[in-house]
């Protein structure tokens, strides 16, 4: 196949995937979440019920800086560990993301002064989180102040999240507006 046909197919595939991603994330905020259990002060568990049942955990871990927590999210493995690298592909991403958003809201209602940082376990997942924040920025900013970590002239700096920024952020920080 000529290179021009390969490039054309690649462009068509990329456009399809971008449209499909917009479709997937459309209306995530209004989607009813899965029910979840608060296991500990900062650990929540729910079951993804897509093609199969997959146990998921959202955990807020305190960091060395007072008032900062890391948001960890992943599948529970057969050994009982939490994997943030598993690709579940369970067909229910909208409901899973809605559940995580509701858990963040629940956690920050109890601890409104904390700052929660998160990033993907891979650059691709961080880019997906950035896209979700861009898509739902108007909804998120009603309840949360959103900043991001960006590399500027070789230094990592916290900046106000800008949904029109075409650059890649390294991580995100949210804090409930009081």
SULSUL-V970131 format. One record per pair of residues at least 24 apart in sequence whose C-alpha atoms are under 8 Angstrom apart, sorted by the first residue. I is the first residue (numbers start at 0). J is the second residue. D is the distance in whole Angstrom. If there is no record, write none. Layout:
I&J&D  I&J&D
This chain:
23&92&7  23&93&6  24&93&6  24&131&7  24&134&8  26&93&8  27&93&5  27&94&7  27&96&7  27&97&6  28&97&6  28&100&8  28&135&8  28&138&8  29&97&8  30&93&7  30&94&6  30&97&6  31&94&7  31&97&7  31&98&8  32&94&5  32&95&7  32&97&5  32&98&4  32&101&7  33&94&7  33&95&7  33&98&6  34&98&8  35&98&8  41&106&7  43&102&7  47&89&8  47&91&7  47&95&7  48&89&8  48&91&7  49&89&5  49&90&5  49&91&5  50&89&5  50&90&6  51&89&7  56&81&7  57&99&7  57&102&8  59&115&8  66&112&7  66&113&5  66&114&6  67&113&6  67&114&5  67&115&6  67&116&7  68&113&7  68&114&6  68&115&5  68&116&6  69&115&6  69&116&5  69&117&6  70&115&6  70&116&6  70&117&5  71&117&7  83&120&6  84&120&6  84&121&8  107&174&8  107&175&6  108&175&8  111&174&7  111&175&6  111&176&8  111&177&7  112&174&7  112&175&7  112&177&8  113&174&6  113&175&8  114&172&6  114&173&6  114&174&5  114&175&8  115&172&5  115&173&5  115&174&6  116&170&7  116&171&5  116&172&4  116&173&7  117&170&6  117&171&5  117&172&7  118&169&7  118&170&5  118&171&6  119&170&8  125&168&8  125&169&7  125&170&7  126&167&7  126&168&8  129&167&8  129&168&7  132&162&8  133&162&5  133&163&8  136&162&7  141&176&8  142&175&6  142&176&6  143&173&6  143&174&5  143&175&4  143&176&5  144&173&6  144&174&5  144&175&6  144&176&6  145&171&7  145&172&6  145&173&5  145&174&7  146&171&6  146&172&5  146&173&6  147&171&4  147&172&6  148&172&8
